[in-house]
Every structure is written in C-alpha cells, then in structure tokens.
C-alpha cells in the first residue's frame, strides 16, 4: 500500500471519511464550498485548454 504513489492522499481521505462518522457533527453548508469548487473547475478547464 505504501508503494502506491497516492498513498498519502488515500490516508487523508480515510481520515476524513472516519471524521464524517461522528454523530451530530456540525458541517458547513454547501454554499461554503462553492469558492473551492469554482477554483478547482477553473484550474481543470485551464489545464485542459493548454
């Protein structure tokens, strides 16, 4: 597993996944993630255009 080039990312996702299982955990509204999503989409579009 450690030889996987995305090992660190996989571990982070696993930690986030476990954190999502906390009962009554407060989460942000979807609108709070819109700026992040816009940045990701713009970066992806720019890379595809290049």
PDBQT receptor file of N, H, CA, C and O in Angstrom, charges set to zero:
ATOM      1  N   UNK A   1       0.829  -1.201   0.000  1.00  0.00    +0.000 N 
ATOM      2  CA  UNK A   1       0.000   0.000   0.000  1.00  0.00    +0.000 C 
ATOM      3  C   UNK A   1       0.869   1.259   0.000  1.00  0.00    +0.000 C 
ATOM      4  O   UNK A   1       0.572   2.220  -0.710  1.00  0.00    +0.000 OA
ATOM      5  N   UNK A   2       1.933   1.252   0.790  1.00  0.00    +0.000 N 
ATOM      6  H   UNK A   2       2.174   0.472   1.367  1.00  0.00    +0.000 HD
ATOM      7  CA  UNK A   2       2.811   2.430   0.875  1.00  0.00    +0.000 C 
ATOM      8  C   UNK A   2       3.533   2.718  -0.435  1.00  0.00    +0.000 C 
ATOM      9  O   UNK A   2       3.974   3.846  -0.659  1.00  0.00    +0.000 OA
ATOM     10  N   UNK A   3       3.659   1.729  -1.293  1.00  0.00    +0.000 N 
ATOM     11  H   UNK A   3       3.300   0.813  -1.111  1.00  0.00    +0.000 HD
ATOM     12  CA  UNK A   3       4.340   1.953  -2.570  1.00  0.00    +0.000 C 
ATOM     13  C   UNK A   3       3.432   2.658  -3.590  1.00  0.00    +0.000 C 
ATOM     14  O   UNK A   3       3.903   3.120  -4.630  1.00  0.00    +0.000 OA
ATOM     15  N   UNK A   4       2.142   2.736  -3.287  1.00  0.00    +0.000 N 
ATOM     16  H   UNK A   4       1.759   2.362  -2.443  1.00  0.00    +0.000 HD
ATOM     17  CA  UNK A   4       1.203   3.428  -4.167  1.00  0.00    +0.000 C 
ATOM     18  C   UNK A   4       1.564   4.914  -4.205  1.00  0.00    +0.000 C 
ATOM     19  O   UNK A   4       1.742   5.527  -3.152  1.00  0.00    +0.000 OA
ATOM     20  N   UNK A   5       1.677   5.507  -5.406  1.00  0.00    +0.000 N 
ATOM     21  H   UNK A   5       1.532   5.009  -6.261  1.00  0.00    +0.000 HD
ATOM     22  CA  UNK A   5       2.061   6.919  -5.477  1.00  0.00    +0.000 C 
ATOM     23  C   UNK A   5       1.055   7.862  -4.808  1.00  0.00    +0.000 C 
ATOM     24  O   UNK A   5       1.391   9.007  -4.506  1.00  0.00    +0.000 OA
ATOM     25  N   UNK A   6      -0.154   7.400  -4.576  1.00  0.00    +0.000 N 
ATOM     26  H   UNK A   6      -0.427   6.469  -4.821  1.00  0.00    +0.000 HD
ATOM     27  CA  UNK A   6      -1.176   8.227  -3.928  1.00  0.00    +0.000 C 
ATOM     28  C   UNK A   6      -1.440   7.791  -2.487  1.00  0.00    +0.000 C 
ATOM     29  O   UNK A   6      -2.520   8.028  -1.947  1.00  0.00    +0.000 OA
ATOM     30  N   UNK A   7      -0.453   7.156  -1.878  1.00  0.00    +0.000 N 
ATOM     31  H   UNK A   7       0.424   6.962  -2.317  1.00  0.00    +0.000 HD
ATOM     32  CA  UNK A   7      -0.586   6.658  -0.509  1.00  0.00    +0.000 C 
ATOM     33  C   UNK A   7      -1.013   7.765   0.459  1.00  0.00    +0.000 C 
ATOM     34  O   UNK A   7      -1.976   7.600   1.208  1.00  0.00    +0.000 OA
ATOM     35  N   UNK A   8      -0.296   8.894   0.442  1.00  0.00    +0.000 N 
ATOM     36  H   UNK A   8       0.486   9.028  -0.166  1.00  0.00    +0.000 HD
ATOM     37  CA  UNK A   8      -0.602   9.984   1.380  1.00  0.00    +0.000 C 
ATOM     38  C   UNK A   8      -2.023  10.504   1.193  1.00  0.00    +0.000 C 
ATOM     39  O   UNK A   8      -2.727  10.757   2.170  1.00  0.00    +0.000 OA
ATOM     40  N   UNK A   9      -2.438  10.663  -0.044  1.00  0.00    +0.000 N 
ATOM     41  H   UNK A   9      -1.866  10.458  -0.837  1.00  0.00    +0.000 HD
ATOM     42  CA  UNK A   9      -3.788  11.146  -0.325  1.00  0.00    +0.000 C 
ATOM     43  C   UNK A   9      -4.835  10.144   0.156  1.00  0.00    +0.000 C 
ATOM     44  O   UNK A   9      -5.865  10.530   0.709  1.00  0.00    +0.000 OA
ATOM     45  N   UNK A  10      -4.567   8.863  -0.056  1.00  0.00    +0.000 N 
ATOM     46  H   UNK A  10      -3.730   8.549  -0.505  1.00  0.00    +0.000 HD
ATOM     47  CA  UNK A  10      -5.510   7.828   0.375  1.00  0.00    +0.000 C 
ATOM     48  C   UNK A  10      -5.668   7.836   1.890  1.00  0.00    +0.000 C 
ATOM     49  O   UNK A  10      -6.773   7.665   2.404  1.00  0.00    +0.000 OA
ATOM     50  N   UNK A  11      -4.576   8.033   2.593  1.00  0.00    +0.000 N 
ATOM     51  H   UNK A  11      -3.679   8.172   2.175  1.00  0.00    +0.000 HD
ATOM     52  CA  UNK A  11      -4.636   8.087   4.057  1.00  0.00    +0.000 C 
ATOM     53  C   UNK A  11      -5.454   9.297   4.500  1.00  0.00    +0.000 C 
ATOM     54  O   UNK A  11      -6.269   9.193   5.417  1.00  0.00    +0.000 OA
ATOM     55  N   UNK A  12      -5.242  10.449   3.852  1.00  0.00    +0.000 N 
ATOM     56  H   UNK A  12      -4.580  10.534   3.107  1.00  0.00    +0.000 HD
ATOM     57  CA  UNK A  12      -6.020  11.645   4.203  1.00  0.00    +0.000 C 
ATOM     58  C   UNK A  12      -7.505  11.423   3.967  1.00  0.00    +0.000 C 
ATOM     59  O   UNK A  12      -8.329  11.805   4.798  1.00  0.00    +0.000 OA
ATOM     60  N   UNK A  13      -7.856  10.807   2.837  1.00  0.00    +0.000 N 
ATOM     61  H   UNK A  13      -7.187  10.497   2.162  1.00  0.00    +0.000 HD
ATOM     62  CA  UNK A  13      -9.269  10.535   2.551  1.00  0.00    +0.000 C 
ATOM     63  C   UNK A  13      -9.845   9.609   3.616  1.00  0.00    +0.000 C 
ATOM     64  O   UNK A  13     -10.977   9.798   4.061  1.00  0.00    +0.000 OA
ATOM     65  N   UNK A  14      -9.080   8.627   4.018  1.00  0.00    +0.000 N 
ATOM     66  H   UNK A  14      -8.160   8.474   3.656  1.00  0.00    +0.000 HD
ATOM     67  CA  UNK A  14      -9.551   7.693   5.048  1.00  0.00    +0.000 C 
ATOM     68  C   UNK A  14      -9.812   8.424   6.369  1.00  0.00    +0.000 C 
ATOM     69  O   UNK A  14     -10.812   8.169   7.040  1.00  0.00    +0.000 OA
ATOM     70  N   UNK A  15      -8.911   9.327   6.733  1.00  0.00    +0.000 N 
ATOM     71  H   UNK A  15      -8.098   9.535   6.187  1.00  0.00    +0.000 HD
ATOM     72  CA  UNK A  15      -9.085  10.095   7.969  1.00  0.00    +0.000 C 
ATOM     73  C   UNK A  15     -10.332  10.971   7.871  1.00  0.00    +0.000 C 
ATOM     74  O   UNK A  15     -11.125  11.038   8.810  1.00  0.00    +0.000 OA
ATOM     75  N   UNK A  16     -10.501  11.647   6.721  1.00  0.00    +0.000 N 
ATOM     76  H   UNK A  16      -9.856  11.593   5.958  1.00  0.00    +0.000 HD
ATOM     77  CA  UNK A  16     -11.694  12.475   6.530  1.00  0.00    +0.000 C 
ATOM     78  C   UNK A  16     -12.958  11.623   6.582  1.00  0.00    +0.000 C 
ATOM     79  O   UNK A  16     -13.969  12.036   7.150  1.00  0.00    +0.000 OA
ATOM     80  N   UNK A  17     -12.898  10.430   5.986  1.00  0.00    +0.000 N 
ATOM     81  H   UNK A  17     -12.077  10.094   5.525  1.00  0.00    +0.000 HD
ATOM     82  CA  UNK A  17     -14.043   9.531   5.982  1.00  0.00    +0.000 C 
ATOM     83  C   UNK A  17     -14.409   9.135   7.406  1.00  0.00    +0.000 C 
ATOM     84  O   UNK A  17     -15.584   9.134   7.772  1.00  0.00    +0.000 OA
ATOM     85  N   UNK A  18     -13.419   8.804   8.197  1.00  0.00    +0.000 N 
ATOM     86  H   UNK A  18     -12.464   8.804   7.900  1.00  0.00    +0.000 HD
ATOM     87  CA  UNK A  18     -13.685   8.434   9.588  1.00  0.00    +0.000 C 
ATOM     88  C   UNK A  18     -14.260   9.625  10.353  1.00  0.00    +0.000 C 
ATOM     89  O   UNK A  18     -15.161   9.458  11.174  1.00  0.00    +0.000 OA
ATOM     90  N   UNK A  19     -13.746  10.819  10.089  1.00  0.00    +0.000 N 
ATOM     91  H   UNK A  19     -13.014  10.955   9.422  1.00  0.00    +0.000 HD
ATOM     92  CA  UNK A  19     -14.256  12.019  10.748  1.00  0.00    +0.000 C 
ATOM     93  C   UNK A  19     -15.707  12.294  10.414  1.00  0.00    +0.000 C 
ATOM     94  O   UNK A  19     -16.426  12.899  11.209  1.00  0.00    +0.000 OA
ATOM     95  N   UNK A  20     -16.138  11.861   9.259  1.00  0.00    +0.000 N 
ATOM     96  H   UNK A  20     -15.554  11.370   8.613  1.00  0.00    +0.000 HD
ATOM     97  CA  UNK A  20     -17.518  12.059   8.847  1.00  0.00    +0.000 C 
ATOM     98  C   UNK A  20     -18.502  11.155   9.554  1.00  0.00    +0.000 C 
ATOM     99  O   UNK A  20     -19.713  11.289   9.376  1.00  0.00    +0.000 OA
ATOM    100  N   UNK A  21     -17.998  10.245  10.345  1.00  0.00    +0.000 N 
ATOM    101  H   UNK A  21     -17.015  10.136  10.490  1.00  0.00    +0.000 HD
ATOM    102  CA  UNK A  21     -18.863   9.301  11.049  1.00  0.00    +0.000 C 
ATOM    103  C   UNK A  21     -19.178   9.749  12.473  1.00  0.00    +0.000 C 
ATOM    104  O   UNK A  21     -19.785   8.998  13.236  1.00  0.00    +0.000 OA
ATOM    105  N   UNK A  22     -18.776  10.956  12.836  1.00  0.00    +0.000 N 
ATOM    106  H   UNK A  22     -18.283  11.567  12.216  1.00  0.00    +0.000 HD
ATOM    107  CA  UNK A  22     -19.031  11.468  14.177  1.00  0.00    +0.000 C 
ATOM    108  C   UNK A  22     -20.488  11.915  14.261  1.00  0.00    +0.000 C 
ATOM    109  O   UNK A  22     -20.924  12.784  13.506  1.00  0.00    +0.000 OA
ATOM    110  N   UNK A  23     -21.225  11.320  15.175  1.00  0.00    +0.000 N 
ATOM    111  H   UNK A  23     -20.871  10.614  15.789  1.00  0.00    +0.000 HD
ATOM    112  CA  UNK A  23     -22.640  11.654  15.335  1.00  0.00    +0.000 C 
ATOM    113  C   UNK A  23     -22.799  13.115  15.740  1.00  0.00    +0.000 C 
ATOM    114  O   UNK A  23     -22.036  13.626  16.560  1.00  0.00    +0.000 OA
ATOM    115  N   UNK A  24     -23.783  13.773  15.167  1.00  0.00    +0.000 N 
ATOM    116  H   UNK A  24     -24.402  13.358  14.501  1.00  0.00    +0.000 HD
ATOM    117  CA  UNK A  24     -24.126  15.165  15.473  1.00  0.00    +0.000 C 
ATOM    118  C   UNK A  24     -23.011  16.164  15.152  1.00  0.00    +0.000 C 
ATOM    119  O   UNK A  24     -22.985  17.269  15.695  1.00  0.00    +0.000 OA
ATOM    120  N   UNK A  25     -22.103  15.773  14.277  1.00  0.00    +0.000 N 
ATOM    121  H   UNK A  25     -22.124  14.876  13.836  1.00  0.00    +0.000 HD
ATOM    122  CA  UNK A  25     -21.025  16.682  13.889  1.00  0.00    +0.000 C 
ATOM    123  C   UNK A  25     -21.597  17.821  13.048  1.00  0.00    +0.000 C 
ATOM    124  O   UNK A  25     -22.391  17.589  12.136  1.00  0.00    +0.000 OA
ATOM    125  N   UNK A  26     -21.193  19.040  13.358  1.00  0.00    +0.000 N 
ATOM    126  H   UNK A  26     -20.549  19.228  14.099  1.00  0.00    +0.000 HD
ATOM    127  CA  UNK A  26     -21.635  20.202  12.591  1.00  0.00    +0.000 C 
ATOM    128  C   UNK A  26     -20.838  20.261  11.295  1.00  0.00    +0.000 C 
ATOM    129  O   UNK A  26     -19.618  20.096  11.300  1.00  0.00    +0.000 OA
ATOM    130  N   UNK A  27     -21.522  20.495  10.198  1.00  0.00    +0.000 N 
ATOM    131  H   UNK A  27     -22.513  20.629  10.193  1.00  0.00    +0.000 HD
ATOM    132  CA  UNK A  27     -20.858  20.610   8.901  1.00  0.00    +0.000 C 
ATOM    133  C   UNK A  27     -21.234  21.936   8.257  1.00  0.00    +0.000 C 
ATOM    134  O   UNK A  27     -22.264  22.534   8.569  1.00  0.00    +0.000 OA
ATOM    135  N   UNK A  28     -20.385  22.371   7.367  1.00  0.00    +0.000 N 
ATOM    136  H   UNK A  28     -19.548  21.885   7.113  1.00  0.00    +0.000 HD
ATOM    137  CA  UNK A  28     -20.657  23.609   6.645  1.00  0.00    +0.000 C 
ATOM    138  C   UNK A  28     -21.748  23.383   5.609  1.00  0.00    +0.000 C 
ATOM    139  O   UNK A  28     -22.003  22.258   5.178  1.00  0.00    +0.000 OA
ATOM    140  N   UNK A  29     -22.377  24.474   5.226  1.00  0.00    +0.000 N 
ATOM    141  H   UNK A  29     -22.170  25.388   5.576  1.00  0.00    +0.000 HD
ATOM    142  CA  UNK A  29     -23.386  24.422   4.165  1.00  0.00    +0.000 C 
ATOM    143  C   UNK A  29     -22.681  24.248   2.821  1.00  0.00    +0.000 C 
ATOM    144  O   UNK A  29     -21.511  24.599   2.677  1.00  0.00    +0.000 OA
ATOM    145  N   UNK A  30     -23.393  23.710   1.852  1.00  0.00    +0.000 N 
ATOM    146  H   UNK A  30     -24.344  23.424   1.970  1.00  0.00    +0.000 HD
ATOM    147  CA  UNK A  30     -22.820  23.504   0.523  1.00  0.00    +0.000 C 
ATOM    148  C   UNK A  30     -22.279  24.809  -0.049  1.00  0.00    +0.000 C 
ATOM    149  O   UNK A  30     -21.220  24.820  -0.677  1.00  0.00    +0.000 OA
ATOM    150  N   UNK A  31     -22.993  25.899   0.163  1.00  0.00    +0.000 N 
ATOM    151  H   UNK A  31     -23.853  25.891   0.673  1.00  0.00    +0.000 HD
ATOM    152  CA  UNK A  31     -22.570  27.195  -0.393  1.00  0.00    +0.000 C 
ATOM    153  C   UNK A  31     -21.184  27.606   0.104  1.00  0.00    +0.000 C 
ATOM    154  O   UNK A  31     -20.495  28.382  -0.558  1.00  0.00    +0.000 OA
ATOM    155  N   UNK A  32     -20.775  27.098   1.248  1.00  0.00    +0.000 N 
ATOM    156  H   UNK A  32     -21.334  26.467   1.786  1.00  0.00    +0.000 HD
ATOM    157  CA  UNK A  32     -19.442  27.410   1.769  1.00  0.00    +0.000 C 
ATOM    158  C   UNK A  32     -18.337  26.795   0.910  1.00  0.00    +0.000 C 
ATOM    159  O   UNK A  32     -17.192  27.247   0.947  1.00  0.00    +0.000 OA
ATOM    160  N   UNK A  33     -18.678  25.780   0.151  1.00  0.00    +0.000 N 
ATOM    161  H   UNK A  33     -19.608  25.413   0.121  1.00  0.00    +0.000 HD
ATOM    162  CA  UNK A  33     -17.692  25.094  -0.690  1.00  0.00    +0.000 C 
ATOM    163  C   UNK A  33     -17.668  25.613  -2.128  1.00  0.00    +0.000 C 
ATOM    164  O   UNK A  33     -16.809  25.213  -2.914  1.00  0.00    +0.000 OA
ATOM    165  N   UNK A  34     -18.593  26.489  -2.473  1.00  0.00    +0.000 N 
ATOM    166  H   UNK A  34     -19.291  26.814  -1.834  1.00  0.00    +0.000 HD
ATOM    167  CA  UNK A  34     -18.673  26.990  -3.850  1.00  0.00    +0.000 C 
ATOM    168  C   UNK A  34     -17.371  27.640  -4.307  1.00  0.00    +0.000 C 
ATOM    169  O   UNK A  34     -16.919  27.331  -5.409  1.00  0.00    +0.000 OA
ATOM    170  N   UNK A  35     -16.738  28.522  -3.530  1.00  0.00    +0.000 N 
ATOM    171  H   UNK A  35     -17.105  28.773  -2.634  1.00  0.00    +0.000 HD
ATOM    172  CA  UNK A  35     -15.474  29.108  -3.997  1.00  0.00    +0.000 C 
ATOM    173  C   UNK A  35     -14.399  28.051  -4.278  1.00  0.00    +0.000 C 
ATOM    174  O   UNK A  35     -13.662  28.161  -5.258  1.00  0.00    +0.000 OA
ATOM    175  N   UNK A  36     -14.310  27.059  -3.447  1.00  0.00    +0.000 N 
ATOM    176  H   UNK A  36     -14.908  26.969  -2.651  1.00  0.00    +0.000 HD
ATOM    177  CA  UNK A  36     -13.348  25.975  -3.672  1.00  0.00    +0.000 C 
ATOM    178  C   UNK A  36     -13.669  25.237  -4.963  1.00  0.00    +0.000 C 
ATOM    179  O   UNK A  36     -12.775  24.979  -5.769  1.00  0.00    +0.000 OA
ATOM    180  N   UNK A  37     -14.917  24.902  -5.162  1.00  0.00    +0.000 N 
ATOM    181  H   UNK A  37     -15.643  25.111  -4.508  1.00  0.00    +0.000 HD
ATOM    182  CA  UNK A  37     -15.317  24.184  -6.369  1.00  0.00    +0.000 C 
ATOM    183  C   UNK A  37     -15.061  25.019  -7.620  1.00  0.00    +0.000 C 
ATOM    184  O   UNK A  37     -14.642  24.489  -8.649  1.00  0.00    +0.000 OA
ATOM    185  N   UNK A  38     -15.311  26.317  -7.532  1.00  0.00    +0.000 N 
ATOM    186  H   UNK A  38     -15.651  26.748  -6.696  1.00  0.00    +0.000 HD
ATOM    187  CA  UNK A  38     -15.042  27.187  -8.680  1.00  0.00    +0.000 C 
ATOM    188  C   UNK A  38     -13.554  27.210  -9.018  1.00  0.00    +0.000 C 
ATOM    189  O   UNK A  38     -13.185  27.177 -10.192  1.00  0.00    +0.000 OA
ATOM    190  N   UNK A  39     -12.699  27.267  -7.999  1.00  0.00    +0.000 N 
ATOM    191  H   UNK A  39     -12.999  27.294  -7.045  1.00  0.00    +0.000 HD
ATOM    192  CA  UNK A  39     -11.251  27.255  -8.251  1.00  0.00    +0.000 C 
ATOM    193  C   UNK A  39     -10.821  25.951  -8.907  1.00  0.00    +0.000 C 
ATOM    194  O   UNK A  39     -10.020  25.957  -9.841  1.00  0.00    +0.000 OA
ATOM    195  N   UNK A  40     -11.347  24.843  -8.424  1.00  0.00    +0.000 N 
ATOM    196  H   UNK A  40     -11.998  24.838  -7.665  1.00  0.00    +0.000 HD
ATOM    197  CA  UNK A  40     -10.980  23.541  -8.982  1.00  0.00    +0.000 C 
ATOM    198  C   UNK A  40     -11.414  23.445 -10.441  1.00  0.00    +0.000 C 
ATOM    199  O   UNK A  40     -10.645  22.997 -11.291  1.00  0.00    +0.000 OA
ATOM    200  N   UNK A  41     -12.636  23.861 -10.730  1.00  0.00    +0.000 N 
ATOM    201  H   UNK A  41     -13.261  24.224 -10.040  1.00  0.00    +0.000 HD
ATOM    202  CA  UNK A  41     -13.151  23.795 -12.101  1.00  0.00    +0.000 C 
ATOM    203  C   UNK A  41     -12.340  24.698 -13.026  1.00  0.00    +0.000 C 
ATOM    204  O   UNK A  41     -11.997  24.296 -14.138  1.00  0.00    +0.000 OA
ATOM    205  N   UNK A  42     -12.030  25.913 -12.579  1.00  0.00    +0.000 N 
ATOM    206  H   UNK A  42     -12.308  26.240 -11.676  1.00  0.00    +0.000 HD
ATOM    207  CA  UNK A  42     -11.245  26.835 -13.408  1.00  0.00    +0.000 C 
ATOM    208  C   UNK A  42      -9.856  26.277 -13.689  1.00  0.00    +0.000 C 
ATOM    209  O   UNK A  42      -9.361  26.371 -14.812  1.00  0.00    +0.000 OA
ATOM    210  N   UNK A  43      -9.228  25.699 -12.672  1.00  0.00    +0.000 N 
ATOM    211  H   UNK A  43      -9.631  25.623 -11.760  1.00  0.00    +0.000 HD
ATOM    212  CA  UNK A  43      -7.891  25.122 -12.862  1.00  0.00    +0.000 C 
ATOM    213  C   UNK A  43      -7.956  23.952 -13.841  1.00  0.00    +0.000 C 
ATOM    214  O   UNK A  43      -7.118  23.842 -14.735  1.00  0.00    +0.000 OA
ATOM    215  N   UNK A  44      -8.938  23.090 -13.676  1.00  0.00    +0.000 N 
ATOM    216  H   UNK A  44      -9.619  23.179 -12.949  1.00  0.00    +0.000 HD
ATOM    217  CA  UNK A  44      -9.092  21.943 -14.565  1.00  0.00    +0.000 C 
ATOM    218  C   UNK A  44      -9.327  22.408 -16.000  1.00  0.00    +0.000 C 
ATOM    219  O   UNK A  44      -8.728  21.874 -16.933  1.00  0.00    +0.000 OA
ATOM    220  N   UNK A  45     -10.199  23.402 -16.176  1.00  0.00    +0.000 N 
ATOM    221  H   UNK A  45     -10.686  23.836 -15.418  1.00  0.00    +0.000 HD
ATOM    222  CA  UNK A  45     -10.500  23.911 -17.520  1.00  0.00    +0.000 C 
ATOM    223  C   UNK A  45      -9.256  24.524 -18.153  1.00  0.00    +0.000 C 
ATOM    224  O   UNK A  45      -9.012  24.338 -19.345  1.00  0.00    +0.000 OA
ATOM    225  N   UNK A  46      -8.471  25.250 -17.369  1.00  0.00    +0.000 N 
ATOM    226  H   UNK A  46      -8.669  25.401 -16.401  1.00  0.00    +0.000 HD
ATOM    227  CA  UNK A  46      -7.253  25.871 -17.895  1.00  0.00    +0.000 C 
ATOM    228  C   UNK A  46      -6.241  24.810 -18.314  1.00  0.00    +0.000 C 
ATOM    229  O   UNK A  46      -5.578  24.951 -19.342  1.00  0.00    +0.000 OA
ATOM    230  N   UNK A  47      -6.125  23.757 -17.524  1.00  0.00    +0.000 N 
ATOM    231  H   UNK A  47      -6.664  23.643 -16.689  1.00  0.00    +0.000 HD
ATOM    232  CA  UNK A  47      -5.190  22.675 -17.861  1.00  0.00    +0.000 C 
ATOM    233  C   UNK A  47      -5.641  21.935 -19.113  1.00  0.00    +0.000 C 
ATOM    234  O   UNK A  47      -4.810  21.541 -19.933  1.00  0.00    +0.000 OA
ATOM    235  N   UNK A  48      -6.939  21.744 -19.268  1.00  0.00    +0.000 N 
ATOM    236  H   UNK A  48      -7.613  22.063 -18.602  1.00  0.00    +0.000 HD
ATOM    237  CA  UNK A  48      -7.459  21.052 -20.455  1.00  0.00    +0.000 C 
ATOM    238  C   UNK A  48      -7.270  21.902 -21.708  1.00  0.00    +0.000 C 
ATOM    239  O   UNK A  48      -7.051  21.366 -22.794  1.00  0.00    +0.000 OA
ATOM    240  N   UNK A  49      -7.353  23.230 -21.563  1.00  0.00    +0.000 N 
ATOM    241  H   UNK A  49      -7.531  23.666 -20.681  1.00  0.00    +0.000 HD
ATOM    242  CA  UNK A  49      -7.217  24.133 -22.704  1.00  0.00    +0.000 C 
ATOM    243  C   UNK A  49      -5.761  24.254 -23.161  1.00  0.00    +0.000 C 
ATOM    244  O   UNK A  49      -5.490  24.576 -24.318  1.00  0.00    +0.000 OA
ATOM    245  N   UNK A  50      -4.838  23.996 -22.247  1.00  0.00    +0.000 N 
ATOM    246  H   UNK A  50      -5.058  23.735 -21.308  1.00  0.00    +0.000 HD
ATOM    247  CA  UNK A  50      -3.402  24.153 -22.575  1.00  0.00    +0.000 C 
ATOM    248  C   UNK A  50      -2.870  23.009 -23.416  1.00  0.00    +0.000 C 
ATOM    249  O   UNK A  50      -1.691  22.999 -23.769  1.00  0.00    +0.000 OA
TER     250      UNK A  50
